[in-house]
Amino acid sequence: MDEWGLEALLLAGRKALITGAGGKIGGAIAERFASEGCIVRLADIRAADVEAAAARLRQSGSDADAYVLDVTDEETVRRVFGELDGLDILVNNAGMSRGRSIQASTVEQWNEVMNANLLSVFLCTKYALPLLKHSTVPAIVNMSSINASRMNPGLPAYAAAKSGIIALTQQTALEGAAYRIRANCISPGLTIGAERQQELRAKPGFDIDLDCYPLGRLGYPEDVANAALFLASDLSSFVNGINLVVDGGMSLQAVSGLVRPELRRRWKTGVYRLEPEE
Ligand SMILES: NC(=O)c1ccc[n+]([C@@H]2O[C@H](COP(=O)([O-])OP(=O)(O)OC[C@H]3O[C@@H](n4cnc5c(N)ncnc54)[C@H](O)[C@@H]3O)[C@@H](O)[C@H]2O)c1
């Protein structure tokens, strides 16, 4: 323990299950947690991807295992959590979206997106709670999205589900508090791996999107993984029920800044008022 009461490795010996860990952000979270001494259980519906991700972590010396899990299927969720040998951290990260307007969406399509993003958080939380109650350092981290509060037309179920995750996180935070289980969520902005961002920069028109991001880049999966580490570890021991926005300040901007490129340029060059530049 150091003078702040923290272990040298932030998650040494703790057991985490991360859903959607065959994907970009979930994979980065599993890797970041493992780098802090965490025992990681990676779960995903895509068997090959999740098994490959767990194998990569084992190769670098981590205690990692893969579970093939459909987070929308109650029986499978119940069975997988029943097989776990203890749990300290649950990361509800699995999710997906389908672009379709309200008018064009069927109930089946609505349910598919709602279930993958929101029912999944309810189910995994329900079956994780009995295990987390036995932990001395329990934490839940849910993955919402900036789309919970900033809309892109054509994502009705996704926006509703991600908004629901923020409310469900707050419910969990209050219900879990009796057992010292903290629950928080993260709302990433557009998050793409560094290599892919590099490729996209070369595409015509992409610089316009990028220009709307005050830090001049989109989020990396590692940015979200660092936020998840904060919320899962003792660094956030008195943080409960929050929605941590990880978007580089993108969603703070006034509409005037978004529609007027000359304003965005001024902000970026550090000339904040409408004075002539020197
Ligand atoms: N990448 C972004 O720009 C961004 C922005 C905001 C929020 N998010 C959220 O972050 C999370 C991770 O996104 P990502 O960018 O890594 O996407 P991704 O597609 O790379 O990873 C998502 C993973 O979830 C898994 N999954 C989907 N349905 C599942 C199910 N029913 N059961 C089990 N696993 C299932 C997928 O197989 C996939 O591996 C998602 O919840 C997403 O909504 C992403």
The ligand as an ORCA input file, in Angstrom:
! r2SCAN-3c Opt
* xyz 0 1
  N     -16.920      2.980    -30.738
  C     -17.690      4.033    -30.493
  O     -17.598      5.063    -31.183
  C     -18.627      4.027    -29.320
  C     -19.149      5.239    -28.886
  C     -20.035      5.248    -27.808
  C     -20.383      4.057    -27.180
  N     -19.867      2.877    -27.643
  C     -20.272      1.648    -26.950
  O     -19.116      0.973    -26.493
  C     -19.352     -0.438    -26.483
  C     -18.262     -1.148    -27.266
  O     -18.276     -0.667    -28.598
  P     -17.086     -0.945    -29.647
  O     -16.850      0.322    -30.374
  O     -15.954     -1.642    -29.000
  O     -17.862     -1.908    -30.666
  P     -17.470     -3.350    -31.185
  O     -18.503     -3.708    -32.199
  O     -16.038     -3.381    -31.581
  O     -17.641     -4.252    -29.873
  C     -18.903     -4.597    -29.347
  C     -18.855     -6.048    -28.958
  O     -20.104     -6.414    -28.347
  C     -20.408     -7.718    -28.776
  N     -21.834     -8.007    -28.680
  C     -22.856     -7.458    -29.376
  N     -24.010     -8.065    -29.060
  C     -23.704     -8.999    -28.127
  C     -24.479     -9.974    -27.432
  N     -25.797    -10.095    -27.632
  N     -23.851    -10.768    -26.543
  C     -22.522    -10.659    -26.349
  N     -21.738     -9.790    -26.993
  C     -22.331     -8.968    -27.887
  C     -19.949     -7.763    -30.238
  O     -19.791     -9.097    -30.687
  C     -18.667     -6.967    -30.187
  O     -17.521     -7.780    -30.021
  C     -20.766     -0.632    -27.067
  O     -21.693     -0.738    -26.007
  C     -20.993      0.646    -27.840
  O     -22.366      0.952    -27.974
  C     -19.000      2.830    -28.697
*
